[in-house]
Amino acid sequence: MSGRAVARQIYSTLVRFDHNLKLTSDLAETWEVSPDGLRLVFHLKENAKFHNGREVTAEDFVYSFNRLADPKTKSERSILLRDVLGYQEFREGKTNRLSGVSAADKYTLKVELSKPYDAFLQTLATVSFAVVPAEADKAVTGGQSGGLSRNPIGSGPFKLADWQPGSYIRLEANEDFYAGAPYLETVVFKVIPDCEAQFRAYQNGELDASNIPDGKLKEIIRNEELKGQLHHNDLIAIQFYVFNTQREPWKDQLFGSKKALRQALNYAINREYIADELLDGRYKPFVGIIPPALADWYNPANSDEPRYRYDVDEARRLLEVSGHPQGLFLPQKMQLLYNEGSMQPEVAGQVKGFFGDVSVNVEPEPLGTAKFLEKVHKGDYFIAHGNCVAEYPAPDMFLWRLLSSENTGIQGNWAQWHNDEFDALVEQARAELDTGKRRLLYWQAEQIALEEAPWLFLFAETVNVLIKPYVKGIQISSLDADASFPNNDLSHVSIVKTDKD
Amino acid sequence: MAYYLLKRILSVIPVLLGITIITFTAIHLAPGDPIRVRMGQRYDPIIADQLRSELGLDKPLVVQYFIFLKDLARGDLGFSYIKGQPVTQLLGDKFGNTLYLSFSAMVIAIVIGMLAGILAAIRPQSFVDYLVMIIAVAGVSIPVFWLGLMLQLVFGSYLHWLPVSGMSEYGATIWENFKHLILPAVTLASVPMAIIARITRSSMLEVMGQDYIRTARAKGLGTRAIIFRHALKNALIPIITVIGNMFALLLTGAVLTETVFSWPGLGRAMVDAIGQRDFPIILGSVTLFAVTFVAVNLLVDIVYAWVDPRIRYT
């Protein structure tokens, strides 16, 4: 279960994504963006109320944006406001509010940016930008401040009714929801961390929707009853391994690039085999950075003519070019770190085998989250597993966040890869207002990264969930990473049971 | 007795100090930073430093430990680093859930285990005796998680009689509550039930051979009176020892059952907290477990005196 999914039902944002990932209205009835992309004006709906009964106004958005940016809030997501006018000054304590966010009147919100940012409007659809009532946020309950973390008050279709940490969260319908009361009276999010246990509870009729355990997908497809309950979609998410480019043997030298070595290993693995045989078909082989599910931005050439295919001869040739014929002069054992979790041991084992075929030795090393992040933070690894699941459908989630020099280190660029041309193209793309030109800039940047191979490119992810046939109205988008449906507005969902159910 | 009790209660203090020092040292020696876990891929060094300072993680370890002790003395276990809620509140509910599950399992284990042991002891080498002992050996040998999964498959997936995950929700009927409890409680009860059955059998067999039992038979007492009034009370001491130890083990050992049945208990919370390096939750859970262990042992000692008046404490 994702916390985002629960927050999505309790809170509202200015805009949101429909199941086709098109921006649609939430609390903003309409909005305008100035031709230079620097000014955004939102006209709010006039009938929206918080769960405490008070009307939602533009001032509430001003408060909520300031709350996110405020250094006192210590939100790691404040970076999403990086391009809003006055953000740096506010963060540095030179001002006490975001100068770029203001209420023109009760129902009009103005946002000014310091420079254009193509995905800003999309970030506003994430729950980080949910509107909250100041009085509930500042409320002191039981002698403790931070009222919203215990008693969330939003303006979304559902209200918090009961929360048993580690057990379940029960929401009940908000009868005053601006778009009309939801069909469902109650929604319960159960905390069942073990996917197998989820599946058993689903089969026993205790859950209306469930994730699918590793290795069960093919079995479900063969099962006549369950097959009809299976919902599948591409996810805006990728899996890859990063080469620590600041460490030997991957580090580029003054008189020679190690690009050939990194490319060699990209030729050495059979992604199709791993995906089909081991991963139940839930991951798709993918050599690229912008995943296919990000349809408006995806470069189809990455499917038609992938930059790397399984080619052992080419891998051996490149190893020779890089000065490591037969794996010569490479460290005897290089750790391949991965965070213990879904299917990772199997993938790491296969990669070790394929690398072994070209005489490169790696040693898979599973670690718990805390230890894994510690090692990544210190740069104490040769190769590490990475993944990225998009919160909003924009290419900068992948190219800028995972590979730009600005995000070097634990923030995203774990490969610690630096390429001035790539950085310049991505920065230019983020500020480009013409969609066609922006797409080309991102594609150029992606090609540089593919050529330089700071990663071992692996897979694009899919989402597979089970939903009971009597549940109507859930439309799975490429942002719904699991069966808690973080991109779905559950107010449209209903349960229509027949005698069979 | 009062002096003994006071002495035992005071002896908890050095035990707790020792346990907290070992736990505190171990969690700080282990690699992994709770702030990094909390911030994940959105790690920002400036915000991380602010958080460290706010949570007191920038202070020397000794100072951090004494702050923990000072708060502990006031019954305050601090705030969870990850969830931001008071540890006492978070663990209170979970400890209650674990107690509820363990206590129910213990009742099942005692009632069925002792009855089975008595039945086996009344007719040694009979079919009933063999059957009880085979089930007892199986009970001890079968891994708890496997038994849990099998019970889920049979009573959940195939028969659809009982729920297989979590506790019932707030406001559920007593029957709903009970239905959620049955499978995890029976699973957790399997090992202590088997051990209690075996101990009861051997203890009863020993007592049934005593002269006073023969005398009781000779004066014409019925079997039921002999067993429950004479034999069982004398056979109870080793059984109580086992029950005491078992209960403490059940509390701490419930984590597997809690995981299989998604039961929101203390064991699962502690395992999750270790993965996330949520120090206050780890320390809080260990302290709670330690106090419970000591309390149960103390209770067992007191019950000895009640069962066997020959035992006196000074």
Chai-1 contact restraints between the chains, C-beta under 6 A:
chainA,res_idxA,chainB,res_idxB,connection_type,confidence,min_distance_angstrom,max_distance_angstrom,comment,restraint_id
A,K74,B,I47,contact,1.0,0.0,6.0,A-B,restraint_1
A,K74,B,Q50,contact,1.0,0.0,6.0,A-B,restraint_2
A,K74,B,L51,contact,1.0,0.0,6.0,A-B,restraint_3
A,E76,B,M39,contact,1.0,0.0,6.0,A-B,restraint_4
A,E76,B,R42,contact,1.0,0.0,6.0,A-B,restraint_5
A,E76,B,D44,contact,1.0,0.0,6.0,A-B,restraint_6
A,E76,B,I47,contact,1.0,0.0,6.0,A-B,restraint_7
A,S149,B,G84,contact,1.0,0.0,6.0,A-B,restraint_8
A,D162,B,Y170,contact,1.0,0.0,6.0,A-B,restraint_9
A,P165,B,L90,contact,1.0,0.0,6.0,A-B,restraint_10
A,G166,B,P264,contact,1.0,0.0,6.0,A-B,restraint_11
A,S167,B,G166,contact,1.0,0.0,6.0,A-B,restraint_12
A,S167,B,P264,contact,1.0,0.0,6.0,A-B,restraint_13
A,K190,B,G166,contact,1.0,0.0,6.0,A-B,restraint_14
A,I192,B,S165,contact,1.0,0.0,6.0,A-B,restraint_15
A,I192,B,S262,contact,1.0,0.0,6.0,A-B,restraint_16
A,A197,B,S165,contact,1.0,0.0,6.0,A-B,restraint_17
A,A197,B,S262,contact,1.0,0.0,6.0,A-B,restraint_18
A,R200,B,Q152,contact,1.0,0.0,6.0,A-B,restraint_19
A,R200,B,V164,contact,1.0,0.0,6.0,A-B,restraint_20
A,A201,B,V164,contact,1.0,0.0,6.0,A-B,restraint_21
A,A201,B,S165,contact,1.0,0.0,6.0,A-B,restraint_22
A,Q203,B,S157,contact,1.0,0.0,6.0,A-B,restraint_23
A,N204,B,G156,contact,1.0,0.0,6.0,A-B,restraint_24
A,N204,B,V164,contact,1.0,0.0,6.0,A-B,restraint_25
A,E206,B,P163,contact,1.0,0.0,6.0,A-B,restraint_26
A,E206,B,S165,contact,1.0,0.0,6.0,A-B,restraint_27
A,G368,B,G275,contact,1.0,0.0,6.0,A-B,restraint_28
A,T369,B,V37,contact,1.0,0.0,6.0,A-B,restraint_29
A,T369,B,G275,contact,1.0,0.0,6.0,A-B,restraint_30
A,A370,B,G32,contact,1.0,0.0,6.0,A-B,restraint_31
A,A370,B,V37,contact,1.0,0.0,6.0,A-B,restraint_32
A,A370,B,R277,contact,1.0,0.0,6.0,A-B,restraint_33
A,K371,B,P31,contact,1.0,0.0,6.0,A-B,restraint_34
A,K371,B,G32,contact,1.0,0.0,6.0,A-B,restraint_35
A,L373,B,R36,contact,1.0,0.0,6.0,A-B,restraint_36
A,E374,B,P31,contact,1.0,0.0,6.0,A-B,restraint_37
A,E374,B,G32,contact,1.0,0.0,6.0,A-B,restraint_38
A,E374,B,D33,contact,1.0,0.0,6.0,A-B,restraint_39
A,H377,B,R36,contact,1.0,0.0,6.0,A-B,restraint_40
A,I410,B,Y43,contact,1.0,0.0,6.0,A-B,restraint_41
A,Q411,B,Y43,contact,1.0,0.0,6.0,A-B,restraint_42
